[in-house]
Amino acid sequence: MKHYYQLIFMGAIDHRLLPKVKDVFFERIDELGIDRAFFKIIDRNNFGEEYTDANPAFCIYMGKKAENVFLDEEIINKLVKDATLLLPLIDEDLSQFNNLVPKAIQNYNGLSLLNLPMDLAVEKVVNNALEAFNLLKSKRRAFVSYKRTDSTGVAIQLYEYLEQHNFDVFLDSHSIRKSESFQDELLQRMIDSDVVVLLSTENYLKSEWTQKELSEANLASIGLVQIVWPEYTVIQGAQLSEVLKLEASDFIDNVFNDKNARLKDGSLIKIVQFTEALRARTLASRQDKLISTFMHYAEKSKVTATLSSHKFIELEKDGGKSIVVPAIGMPKALNCEESESLIQKIYEEKGKLDKIFILYDEIHIRDIWLHHLNWLNKYLPVKTKEIGGVSKWLAN
């Protein structure tokens, strides 16, 4: 197989974190429905025989200095020269970063594992790898759904805490400009999110809007991290849902029946961990829903459509061959550029492609963005197609 993704481990490769990273990485690959055979694991022992700068690569470097020499420094220098994406990790405070990683990557953004729970560290590293391979959106979006009269304090805490952990967080009181259409923008931001963090409190379902948010999240197959307050039950009907039941001890001073109640730091970390872990699964579910709908329309229209191992759809129509790429959320110009580059590389030896299409679900995407997509279609070689118009398109 000529095309594969290279996951590279360098530095202190015997570190206890790295085997767990490898195991969870492949669990996520399985959830995304991608053949494991497309991935090659590389370390210093097989680097010379297996590594190529022609294929996508991501390197995880576990920092450690041995006898005043940086481990694998020569290999790291080559990877930097090849413009390989690389994540340095250290067990110390970031103030010690330059003492633990080779000079060539001392200006990289590294991650300190100090005081970071193992499970959360693993999720962060794995998601970085998936993002580097364009298998997981690099824009990490979370939507906080809550009842203001019950949980404003915790909602604001989560907004700030998730932002600190590199999520782009939507909170209705913080994220909509005064001139925006509130309801339209709220629903579009939720549909464009990876995960909904739902604060399950006494009055959550007594609001028309929280009911609407729950219903739309289910329709769009968005994953829900359901945070259940003490003394209350899990909300039924949440499809892709991870449940975290809180105790009074999770709250500062054990106070939870107050809209200004606040969580302890350890509880906030658990919520971040749940949110990280659910991202790949919910994105895979939404992608599968787009693919299955498209394949249904293709079969109905008697058009040959084949799902590739990369989760692209190979479409034979009007005597030519095109590729359809399912996109989660709102397609943007960068999606088009990245898709064209990756697909042309994969299919470079399989003959000419007629067109590349980005497939998306247009529900709740505001008119202003639909006009933007139509404008992009006039100027970019990669075109967008809304799932609602696919049946008519394939029938013509």
C-alpha positions in Angstrom: 0.0 0.0 0.0 1.7 3.2 -1.1 -0.5 5.7 0.7 -0.6 5.6 4.5 -0.5 7.8 7.5 2.7 7.7 9.6 2.4 8.0 13.4 5.9 8.5 14.8 7.0 8.0 18.3 10.4 9.5 19.3 12.3 10.5 22.5 11.5 8.5 25.6 9.4 5.9 23.8 9.3 3.7 26.8 7.3 6.3 28.7 4.1 4.9 30.2 1.9 7.3 28.3 2.8 6.2 24.8 1.4 2.7 24.7 -1.9 4.1 25.9 -1.8 6.7 23.2 -1.3 4.1 20.6 -4.2 1.9 21.9 -6.6 4.8 22.1 -5.5 6.2 18.7 -6.5 2.9 17.0 -9.8 2.8 19.0 -10.6 6.2 17.5 -9.6 5.0 14.0 -12.0 2.1 14.4 -14.8 4.5 15.5 -14.1 6.6 12.5 -14.5 3.5 10.3 -11.0 3.8 8.7 -9.0 0.7 7.9 -6.0 0.4 10.3 -3.9 -0.8 7.4 -3.6 2.8 6.3 -1.5 3.6 9.4 2.1 2.9 10.0 3.7 3.1 13.5 7.3 4.3 13.3 9.9 4.7 15.9 13.7 4.9 15.9 14.0 1.2 15.2 12.3 1.2 11.8 12.5 4.9 10.9 15.2 4.4 8.2 13.3 1.6 6.4 9.7 2.8 6.8 9.6 6.6 6.9 8.9 8.7 3.8 8.4 12.4 3.5 5.9 11.7 0.7 3.1 10.6 3.1 1.3 12.4 5.9 3.2 12.1 9.2 2.7 13.2 12.8 5.4 12.8 15.4 5.0 12.6 19.2 8.2 13.4 21.0 8.5 12.5 24.6 11.2 14.8 26.0 14.1 13.5 28.0 17.8 14.2 28.1 20.2 11.3 28.5 23.8 12.0 29.3 23.6 15.6 28.0 22.3 14.3 24.7 18.8 14.8 23.3 17.2 11.5 22.3 16.7 11.0 18.5 17.9 14.5 17.8 19.1 13.6 14.3 15.8 12.2 13.4 13.9 15.2 14.8 16.1 17.5 12.7 15.1 15.6 9.6 11.4 15.7 10.5 11.6 19.4 11.1 13.3 19.9 7.7 10.5 17.8 6.1 7.9 20.2 7.8 6.4 17.2 9.7 3.8 18.1 12.3 5.3 17.4 15.7 4.0 17.5 19.3 6.6 17.6 22.1 5.6 16.3 25.5 7.4 16.7 28.8 6.8 15.4 32.4 8.1 18.7 33.9 6.8 22.3 34.1 7.0 24.1 30.8 9.7 26.3 32.2 12.0 23.2 31.7 10.9 22.7 28.1 14.2 23.7 26.4 16.2 21.4 28.7 14.2 18.4 27.6 13.7 18.7 23.8 16.1 19.2 20.9 16.9 22.7 19.8 15.1 22.3 16.5 11.7 22.0 18.3 12.2 24.3 21.2 10.0 26.9 19.5 7.2 24.4 19.1 4.0 24.5 21.3 4.6 21.6 23.7 2.3 19.9 26.3 3.3 19.5 29.9 1.9 16.3 31.5 2.6 17.6 34.9 -0.6 17.5 37.1 -2.6 16.3 34.0 -4.6 13.1 34.6 -3.4 10.3 32.4 -6.7 9.7 30.7 -7.0 13.4 29.8 -3.4 13.5 28.6 -4.0 10.5 26.3 -7.2 12.1 24.8 -5.3 15.4 24.2 -2.4 13.7 22.4 -4.7 11.3 20.4 -6.9 14.2 19.2 -3.8 16.2 18.2 -2.8 13.3 16.0 -6.2 12.9 14.4 -6.3 16.7 13.8 -2.9 16.6 12.2 -4.1 13.9 9.8 -7.2 15.9 9.0 -9.3 13.1 10.4 -10.7 15.3 13.2 -11.6 19.0 12.8 -8.8 21.1 14.2 -11.4 23.7 15.2 -12.7 22.1 18.4 -16.2 23.4 19.1 -18.4 22.8 22.1 -21.9 24.1 22.8 -23.1 24.6 26.4 -26.8 24.0 26.8 -28.3 25.0 30.2 -31.2 26.6 32.0 -30.1 30.1 33.2 -32.2 30.0 36.3 -30.5 26.7 37.4 -26.9 26.7 36.4 -25.5 30.0 35.2 -22.5 29.8 37.5 -21.3 26.4 36.2 -22.1 27.3 32.6 -19.8 30.3 32.8 -17.1 28.2 34.5 -17.3 25.6 31.7 -17.1 28.4 29.1 -13.9 29.6 30.6 -12.4 26.2 31.4 -13.1 24.6 28.0 -11.6 27.8 26.3 -8.5 27.2 28.4 -8.3 23.7 27.0 -8.4 24.9 23.4 -12.2 24.6 22.6 -14.1 27.3 20.8 -17.1 27.4 23.2 -20.6 28.7 22.5 -22.5 30.1 25.5 -25.6 32.1 24.6 -24.7 35.0 27.0 -21.1 35.3 25.7 -21.1 34.3 22.0 -23.8 36.2 20.1 -23.3 39.8 19.0 -26.2 42.1 19.8 -26.9 42.6 16.1 -27.2 38.9 15.3 -30.4 36.9 14.9 -30.4 35.1 18.2 -32.3 31.9 17.4 -30.8 31.4 13.9 -27.3 31.9 15.2 -27.8 29.7 18.2 -29.0 26.7 16.2 -26.3 27.2 13.5 -23.5 27.3 16.2 -24.9 24.1 17.8 -25.0 22.3 14.4 -21.4 23.4 13.8 -20.2 22.1 17.2 -18.5 18.8 17.8 -20.1 18.2 21.2 -23.0 19.6 23.3 -22.3 19.9 27.1 -25.8 19.6 28.6 -26.3 20.7 32.2 -29.1 18.5 33.4 -30.8 20.4 36.2 -34.3 20.5 37.8 -35.8 22.9 35.3 -33.8 22.1 32.1 -36.7 20.6 30.2 -39.2 23.3 31.3 -37.7 25.7 28.8 -38.9 25.7 25.2 -35.4 26.5 24.0 -33.6 23.8 25.9 -36.1 21.3 24.6 -35.4 22.6 21.1 -31.6 22.3 21.6 -31.9 18.7 22.8 -34.2 17.8 19.9 -31.9 19.4 17.3 -28.8 17.8 18.8 -30.4 14.4 18.5 -31.6 15.0 14.9 -28.1 16.0 13.9 -26.4 13.1 15.8 -24.3 15.5 17.9 -22.7 13.9 20.9 -24.0 15.0 24.3 -21.9 15.2 27.5 -24.8 15.1 30.0 -23.8 16.6 33.4 -26.4 15.5 35.9 -26.9 17.5 39.0 -27.2 15.7 42.4 -30.7 14.4 43.2 -31.8 14.6 39.5 -32.1 11.9 36.9 -30.6 11.4 33.5 -32.6 13.0 30.7 -33.9 10.3 28.5 -33.9 10.5 24.7 -30.3 11.8 24.4 -28.9 9.5 21.7 -25.1 9.9 21.6 -24.8 10.6 25.2 -22.0 10.2 27.9 -23.4 10.7 31.4 -21.5 12.2 34.3 -23.5 12.2 37.5 -22.4 14.9 40.0 -22.3 14.6 43.8 -22.8 17.5 46.2 -19.0 17.1 46.9 -18.3 18.1 43.3 -19.5 21.6 44.1 -17.7 24.3 46.1 -19.1 24.2 49.7 -21.4 21.4 48.6 -23.9 24.0 47.2 -25.6 23.0 44.0 -29.2 24.2 44.3 -28.3 27.7 43.3 -27.9 29.2 39.9 -24.5 30.7 40.9 -23.2 27.4 42.3 -19.7 26.5 41.1 -17.8 23.3 40.5 -14.4 22.3 42.0 -11.4 22.1 39.6 -11.3 18.3 39.7 -14.9 18.1 38.5 -14.2 20.5 35.7 -11.3 18.4 34.5 -13.6 15.3 34.4 -16.0 17.2 32.2 -13.2 18.3 29.8 -12.1 14.6 29.7 -15.6 13.5 28.8 -15.8 16.2 26.1 -12.5 15.2 24.6 -13.4 11.5 24.5 -16.7 12.0 22.8 -15.4 14.2 19.9 -14.3 11.5 17.5 -17.3 9.3 18.1 -19.9 12.0 17.5 -18.1 13.3 14.4 -17.9 9.7 13.0 -21.6 9.2 13.6 -22.5 12.5 11.8 -20.2 11.6 8.9 -21.8 8.1 8.7 -25.3 9.7 8.6 -24.3 11.9 5.6 -22.7 9.0 3.8 -25.6 6.6 4.3 -28.1 9.3 3.1 -25.9 10.0 0.0 -25.6 6.3 -0.8 -29.3 5.8 -0.5 -29.9 8.6 -3.0 -27.3 7.1 -5.3 -28.8 3.7 -5.3 -32.3 5.2 -5.9 -30.9 7.1 -8.9 -29.0 4.1 -10.1 -25.7 5.9 -10.0 -22.6 4.0 -9.1 -21.2 5.2 -5.7 -18.5 3.3 -3.8 -17.3 4.1 -0.3 -13.5 4.1 -0.2 -11.4 3.0 2.8 -10.7 6.7 3.4 -14.4 7.4 4.0 -14.7 9.3 0.7 -17.3 8.4 -1.9 -16.1 7.5 -5.4 -18.9 8.5 -7.8 -19.2 7.4 -11.4 -21.5 9.8 -13.2 -21.9 11.0 -16.8 -18.9 8.9 -17.9 -16.5 10.4 -15.4 -15.2 9.8 -11.9 -15.6 12.2 -9.0 -14.9 12.2 -5.3 -17.5 13.3 -2.7 -16.1 14.2 0.8 -18.5 14.3 3.7 -18.0 17.4 5.9 -19.3 17.9 9.4 -20.7 21.4 10.1 -20.1 24.4 8.0 -17.7 23.9 5.0 -15.2 26.6 4.5 -12.6 27.5 1.9 -9.9 25.7 4.0 -11.9 22.5 3.8 -11.9 22.7 0.1 -8.1 23.3 -0.1 -7.3 20.5 2.3 -9.6 18.1 0.6 -8.2 18.8 -2.9 -4.6 18.4 -1.7 -5.2 15.1 0.1 -7.4 13.5 -2.5 -5.1 14.4 -5.4 -2.3 12.7 -3.5 -4.3 9.6 -2.8 -5.6 9.2 -6.3 -2.5 10.4 -8.2 -1.8 6.9 -9.6 -5.5 6.0 -10.2 -6.2 8.3 -13.2 -7.7 11.7 -13.6 -10.5 12.8 -11.4 -13.2 15.0 -12.9 -14.4 16.8 -9.8 -14.2 16.9 -6.0 -17.3 17.8 -4.0 -17.7 18.7 -0.3 -21.0 17.2 1.0 -22.7 19.0 3.9 -26.0 19.2 5.7 -27.5 22.6 5.1 -30.1 22.4 8.0 -29.8 25.5 10.2 -27.0 27.0 8.1 -27.9 30.6 7.8 -28.6 32.2 4.5 -25.6 34.5 4.7 -23.3 31.4 4.8 -25.2 29.6 2.1 -24.6 32.7 -0.1 -20.9 32.5 0.8 -20.8 28.8 -0.3 -22.4 29.7 -3.6 -19.8 32.3 -4.1 -16.9 29.9 -3.3 -18.4 27.5 -5.9 -17.9 30.1 -8.6 -14.1 30.5 -7.9 -12.8 27.2 -6.4 -12.2 24.0 -8.2 -13.7 22.0 -5.3 -17.4 22.5 -5.2 -19.9 22.1 -2.3 -23.1 20.1 -2.4 -25.9 20.2 0.2 -27.4 16.8 1.1 -30.9 18.2 0.6 -30.2 18.7 -3.1 -28.3 15.4 -3.8 -31.3 13.4 -4.9 -32.2 15.9 -7.7 -28.5 16.3 -8.6 -27.9 12.6 -9.0 -31.1 12.1 -11.0 -30.1 14.6 -13.7 
